[in-house]
Amino acid sequence: MTRSPPITLATRITILRLLGVPVFVVLVMYYLASLRAGAPQELYRQAALALFITVAATDALDGYLARKRGEISRLGSILDPIADKALMLSGLILLTKPSLPQLAPHIPLWFTGLVISRDVFLIAGALLIHAFAREVHVKPHLTGKIATVLHVVVIAWVLAQAAAGWFPWVVGLAAAFTAASWGIYLVAGLRQLEQAHRTAA
């Protein structure tokens, strides 16, 4: 009988990150409900902010441990981006509240649409490349990493209810890096498809 490989420390941290996402969602939803009712429960907002920062910070920790300990696993490589996207997209969607004036600042609808469109495009592109080239080679680019950090800043800014003065500039900068990473990954994907076409020919 073949024994399954043990779950590594890095993968356990990733699983904890993934389990933290629904808790974060519930906390934000309770806070928004109290805000809408005119009696904001700041404890929900503060707990959501603390949990969000903790889960976002451990994104780098599990990757570092996996490389440091030589325990990069297939399960971890699958769960890590899922945990990351689940946290970011849930935060963006929940805090995009143009119909809730009490939430100030809030994330603009166009920004959330940009981030979701890019992620959907990247997933669709990866599936297309896999269909033609079988293997998808995606190298993380600096613009994508900066965009992710700025997404964290945008969501944390809203949860912290920080001053709105500089917020549009932060959102604009995050949008610029999001669009730039989209373009870079598009070019890389087209090159892979072209190479696969040449190999097949």
N, C-alpha and C positions, 0 to 999 in steps of 0.2 A: 504494500500500500504506500503510495507516494504522499509524503507529508507536504502540506502547503507551507510556503516560506513565511516566517514570522512577520508580523506587521512592524515596520521600523518605527523608531521614535519620531522621525520627521512625518511619517504618514499618520501617526496618532495625533500629532499636532494639527495636521491638515484636517483630519476628521473632526477634531474639536472646533476648528474654525468653521467648518461646514455646519456643525450643530449650533453654533452661535448665531447663524444667520436668521433662523426663524424666531429666536429670542429677540434679536434686534428688531425684526419686523413688528413683532407684537408690541414692544416698547414704544416704537415710533407711532404705531396706529393708536395706542392708548393716549399718547401725548396729543396727537392731532385731534382725537375725539374730544379731549378735555378742552383743547384750544377752541374748537368749534362751538363747544357748549358755553364758552365765556368764562370758564374756570380752569385755566391751564395748570396742569400738575407738572411742575418743573422737575420733580424727581424722575419721572419717566424720561424726560428729555436728557437729563444729566446721565442717567443710567444708559440710555441708548448711545450717547456720545462716548462714554467710557468704554462700552462694549465695542463700538465701531472702531475706535482707535486701537484697542487691544487686538481685535481680529485682523485689522489691516496691518498692524505692526508685525504680527506673527507670520504674515505672508513671506517676509524676508527670512524669518527665523527657520522655518521648516526647510526652505531651499538651502540655506547655509548648512544646516545639520546634515542634510542628505549628502551634500558634496563633501563636507568635512569628514563624515563617518564612512563615506563610500557606500551609502545605503540608498542610492537612487533606485526606486522601484517603479514598476509599470503602474501599480495602483496609485501611488503618490503622484505620478506625472499626470494621471487622469483626473484625480480629485482636486489637485491644486488649482488649476484654472477654473474649475467649476465653482470652488469655494470663493475664489476671487471675483468672478463675474457675478455670482449670486449676491454677494455682499454689495458690490458697487451698483448693480442694476436695481436692487431693491431699494437702496438708499436714494438713488436718483429718481426713481418712479414715485416713491412715497413723498419725497420732499419737493416734487414739482407740483405746486399747488397754486396756480394762478387764480383759482376761484376762492381761495382762502386768504383774504387780506391780512388776517391776524398773524400769518406766518411771514415775517419779514426779517432778513431777506429770504427769498425762496428761489429755487433753481428754475431758470426760464425753460419753457416748454421746448423751444428750439434746440437748446443744449442737450436735453435728454434725448430728443429725437436724433440728434447728430451721433451721440454715443451709441445708442441702440442700433442705428442704421449701420454704423461702422462694424459693430460686433456681428450683426446678422450677415453683412457682406463678407466678413472674414470667415465665418463658419461655412457659408455657401461656397466661398472660393476654395476652402480646404477640401470640402466634399468633391468639388469639381476636379481639383488637382488629383485627389485620391482615385477618382474614377478613371482618369487618363494616365496618370503617372504611377499609381499604386502607392508611392511613398510621398509624404508631404514634408518638405524640409523648411521649417519656419525658424529663422534666427531672430530672436528678440532684438529690436532696434532701440537705440537710446531715446528716440522720440516717443516710442510707445511706453517706455518706462517712465519718462517725464510726464506723459499724459496721465498715466495711472496715478502717479503721486499727486498731480493737480486735481484729479477727480476726488481723491481722498480729502484734499484741502477744501474743495468746494462743498462736499457733503458735511465735513466737520464744521465748516464755517457756519452753515445753516443750523446745524444742531447746537452749536455754541451760541447762536443768536448774536453773533459778533456784529460790529458796526457795518452798515451797508455801504459806506463810502467807497471802499476799494473793491468791493465784491464784484461789480461788473467787469473790472479789469482782470480779476483772477479768473472769472468765467471765460472771458475772451481769450486769455492766454491758454487756458485748458482746451478751449475749442480749437485754437490754432494748432496745438501739438496733436490733438486728436485727428484733425484733418490731415496734418502732415504724415502721421503714422499710417493713416489710411492709404495715402498715396504711395508711400514707400512699400507697404505690404502688397499693394496692387501691382506695382512694377515687379516685385520679387515673384509674385504668383504667375504673372504673364511670362516671365522668363522660364519658370519651371514648366509651364504648359508648352512653350515653344521648344524647350529641350526635349520634352517627352514626345512631341510631334516629330522632331528630327530623328530621334532614336527609333520610333515606330516606322518611319519611312525608310 
